Amino acid sequence: MKRLRRWGCLGVLLVLVGGCAAQVSAFHQQLVGLSTLAEDQEHFDAGEGNGDGIPPRMLQAYRSAAVKAGKFAPGCRGMRWPILAGIARIESNHAAGRSVSESGDIRPKIYGPLLDGAGVGGNTTAHPDTDGGRWDGTARGERAVGPFQFIPATWASTAPAGHRDPHNADDAALAAVIYLCGRGRDLRSESQLEAALFQYNRSKVYVADVRRWIDQYSAGGGTGSASVEGVKGKARTVLEAALSQRGVPYSWGGGDARGKSTGSCCSPSGKSGASIVGFDCSGLTTYAFARAGITLPRTASAQSQRGKRLRTLKQMAPGDLVFFSYIPGQDSAIYHVGIYLGDGKMINAARPGTRVRIDPVASMSGFAGGARLW
């Protein structure tokens, strides 16, 4: 455990592993564990997500640490910079009020309250000093340090050789990668991500707060323009139908050609749509294309077999389907589908806990091209 309670600012949407209800099978769930090193590098890509509001030097530290996850945390999968940013947003508001040098040094240093059991920051357990004040500036006890708020004892057992300053943005972000990855976690799994965050701070409220920020940084907040100007014919009909459902809740198994509906139980992470009226990813596409007189099969992987297959984002036009796969190049491993809006964005029913919205295509892992159905 890193420490007992957070002391940083509270944040204001969820995380990895989405997917469409009907395509879950033992085979598809096994695909996560069959990922290749090439796929892992894709999930360590520093470019996905939206860093609005994050100081550039701190964002650089998060991206760099995520890319290095394969080296410093062998076996770890699914590490992305928005995960690090979500934690740092809660812990220190990205080192707000401090200066960050080109080398990553943060000044003034960031210290949490003394963990003496007095109740400050919610802490009621005294932590005896372990570093003689080397990192936390006091020998009277322990206090969390740096932008990721490690206590010195945890820092000593986590930071890799050559990266030993918790008050340095790069060192602290890399240590957070190692701590979160544990012994080869797959952070694309919602349950494993949640376990990692809970280990970081054993509070369900904390986990929920961090996950909301991860989702916001991953998807750019789910906001964006929705113009269909210049789009004609069936493509326009599809886009208008999908956009009309913005704000409708995600429901695992929900939605069909007639519209939104209650879903079923349960997603790989155990989330049920049985009491939620809404859409999952392929439910939304099935509905939108039905408005244009096009019948689609109910799963994302089956939908990828319809129409003209497109392999790059440059080939795609508004109204096309856009797919995401656990394993690059294998359509049988496709787990998610959206509707391309143009300008790198899509209309998306992302995952449990979200609503139909506009997201960057890069907000979902494993881009697998698209399909045109006219």
N, C-alpha and C positions, 0 to 999 in steps of 0.2 A: 504493500500500500504506500502510495506516495505521501499522503497526509490525510487528515481526517475531514477537513472542510475547506472549501474554497473561500477566498477573500476578495477576489477580483470582481469586476463589473458583471452584472447579469446581461445576458444576450437576448436577442430576439430570435430548416424545415426538414429532415430525416436522412436516410442514407442508403448505402448500397444494398444491394440485391433487390431489384424490382422483378418484373416478369409478369406474364399473363397466366391466369389461373389454369386454363385447360391444358397447358402444355407441360405441367409438372409431372414427372415420372421419375422412377429410380434412376433411369439413364441420365436425365437432365440434371438431377441433383448431383450425380457423380461427376458431371463435366467440370464443376468447379475445381475438383481435386486433380483433374487431368490436364490443367493448363500448362502450356509450355513456357520456357524462359522468355521467349519472344513476347508472349502475351503478358507476362509479368512486367516486362519493360514498358509495354503499352500502358499498364495500370500505374506505373511510376512516372508517366509522362507529366512534366511540369506545366504543360500548357493548358490543361483543361480547367474550366471554372472561371469565375469572375472575381478579381481581387479588388473591386471598388471599395474604397474606405480603408484599405490596408497600406500602411507606409511602404513605399517601394523597397527599402532595404530589408524590412521584415518579410515581405512577400518573397523576395529573393532567397532569404534563408529557408523559408518553408519549401519552396520549389526545389532548391538544391538538396535539401535533406531527403525529400521524397524520392528524388531520382537516385540517391545513393542507398536507398533502402536495401536493394538486392545485395550490395557489398557488405554493409554493416549489420544487416539482419537477415542472413541467409535463410531461405525458406519462407520468408514473409511475402504475402501476396496482398494486393489491393491497397497498398499505402499510397495516398494522394495528398497533395499539399492542403486541400480544404480540411482534411482531418486535423492536421497540425494547426491550421489557422483557427478552426473552431475552438480548440483548447486554449490557444494563446489569446483569443478574443475574451474568453471568460477569465483567464488567469491574470492578465495584465493589460487588456485592451491594446494588444500589440505594442507593448512598451510605451504606452501613451505618456506624454510629458517628458520623455527622455530623448536624448540624441543618440543616434546609431551611426558609428563611424563606418568608413568603407570596409574596414576589416571585421565589422560586426560587433565591436565592443559597445556596450550600452552604458551610458552615463547620464545622470547619477544611477548607481546600481539599484535594482529593485529588490526590496526586502518586504516580506510579509510580517504579520504580527508575531511576537514571541509566543511560541507554543508551550506555554507554562501551565495550561489547564485552567486558566482564568475565564475561559469562555469567549474570548475575543475571536471573531470570525467563526464562531460555532465550535471551536476546539475546547474540549473539556479534559483532555489527557495531556499530561506534561511529557515533553520530549527532552531528555537530557542531552547536553551538548556532545557532539561527536567530532567536530572539526576544529575545536579551539578557536572558533570565530573566523577561521580562514575564509569561508565563503559567505557566512551570514553576519559577520561583523560583531558577534557577541559570543562570549564563552558562558553566558548565564543559562543557555538552553539552545534550542533549535528554532530557526524560522525559515520559511520557504524563500527561495532566492530565484532571481532571474525572470525572464518573460514567461517561462513555463512552470515557475514556482515549484521547483524541486526542493525537498528538504535535503540538507547536506548528506545524510546517511544514504539516501536513495541515489543521490548524485554520484557518490563515491563508487557505488556498485553498478552504475549504468553507463556513465560517460566513457566512450572508447578512448584508447590511447591517442594522444595528439589532439584531442578535442576536450579539454579539461576545464573550461571556464564557463560556469553556468550563467555568467553575466555577458556572454558573447552569444549573439543571435544564432550564428551558424552552429556552434557547439551545442547550445541548448536545444535547438530544433532536431539535431541529429540524435541526441540522447533521448528525446521524446519518441523518435521513430523506433529506437531500440526497445524502449520501455513498452510501447504500445504493441509492437510486433511480437514480443514475448518469444516463445519457442516455436516460431513458424506459424503465427496466426494468419488466417485468410480474412482480411478486413473487408472484402467484398460481401462477406456473410454478415447479415444484419445482427445475428446473435453474437458472433465473434467480435464485431465492432463494439457492440454494447458491453460485452464482457471486458474489453480493453479499456473502455472509458470508465467503467465501474471500478476497475482496478486502479485507475489513475486517481479517482476520488469516489469513495464508496457512498454515493448519494444518487438516488434515482432522479432527483431534481436536477442535479449537476449533469447527469447523462442526457436528460431531455434538453437542457439548455445548450449543451455542446452540439448535440445532434441537429438542433434547429439552425445553428450557425454553419455547421458543415453543409447542410442542404442549401442554405442561402449562398454560400461561396461556391458550391458545386454548380448551382443552376443560375447564378446571377439573380437570385431572388424570385425567379419565376415570372419576371415582368418583361415587357417588351412591346414594341409596336405590332399591330395586327392588320396592317393594310393589305388588301387583296387587289389594289389598283393595278390594272393591266393584265390580271389573270382572267381567263375566259373559259367558257364551256364547263365541262365536268370538273375540271380542277378547281374552278371557282366555287362550284356547288359544294364540293367536298370540304374546302377550306372554310366556307361560311358555316357549314353544318358543324364542323369541329369547333370553330371559334365560338359558336353559340353556346357551347357547353363549358366554357371557361368558368372555373369556380365550383364545378360539380365535384363532389368527393371521389377519390379513388376507392373502388370497391373490388376486392379480389374476386374474380369471376363475374363481375357485374357488367351489364350492358349487352345489347344485341342490336340487330338491324332495326328494331322498333324504338330504341332509345335506352336511357339509363334504367337500371333495375337493381334489385338486391343481388348480392353475390353469393359466395359459398365459402366454405372452410377447407383448407386454410393455406396461406402462402408458406413458402419454405421457412420463413421466420415465425410462423404460427399465427399470423394475423388473419382474422376472419372477416369476410365481406358479407356475412349472412344477415347482418343488421344494418348494412350501409347501402343506401340507394345511390348508385353511381356507375362508374366505368372502370375497368382495368384497361391496359394498353390496347389489346386487340379488340376489346369490346367497343372502345371509342372508334377505332378505325373501321370496324364492321358497320357501325351506325353511320358514320360520315359517308362512306362509299355507297351505302344503300340509298342515301338521299340522291345520289347520282345514277341510280339504277344498276349499280355494280355489286354483285354478291361475293362476299369474301368468306373463306373458311374461318373458323373461330380462333385459331392459334397463330401466334407471330411466325413460327417456323413454317407453318402451312401457307401463310400469306406470302412468304418470300418466294414461293414457287409459282406465283401468279404474275402475269405481265412480263415486261421487258426488264431484265435484271440490270441494275446499275451498280458499278463497283466503286466509284469515287464520288465525293461530294460535288465536284465540279460538273459532273454529268447530270446532277439532279436539278429539278425545277419545282416550283411550288405545286403542291398537290401530290407529289410522289410519296410513297411509303419509304420510311427510313428504318433500318434494322440494326440490332446490336446482338453480338454473339459472345458466348463464353470462350470459344476457340476460334481464332481468326481463320477464315477460309472454309469453315464448316457450317453450312446453312442448317444442318440438323441441330446445331448447338445454339441457334438463335433463341434468345430469351425475351426480347423486347422489340416493340415497334412503335413508331410515332408517325406524324404526318409533316412532311417538310414544308416550311413556310417561306423559305428563302433567306438569304443573307446569313446562312449558318444557323438558323433557328428552326425549331419544330414545335408543333402542338403536341403536348405530351401528357399522358396519364402515367406519372412516373412510378409510384410505389405507394404502399400503404402509408396513410398519414398525410398525403398531399392531395391537391386538387388539380383538375385539368388546367393547364397553364401553358405559357410559352417559355421554352427553355432553349439554351444553346444546345446544338447537337452534341457538343463536347461534354455536356453535363452527364451523359451516360457513358459507361465504359464499353469498349469492344465494338466500335463502329464497324458495321458489316455491309455497307452499301445500301442500295434501295431498290425500288421497283416502280415502274410506270405502267399504269393499267389502261391507257388509252392510246 
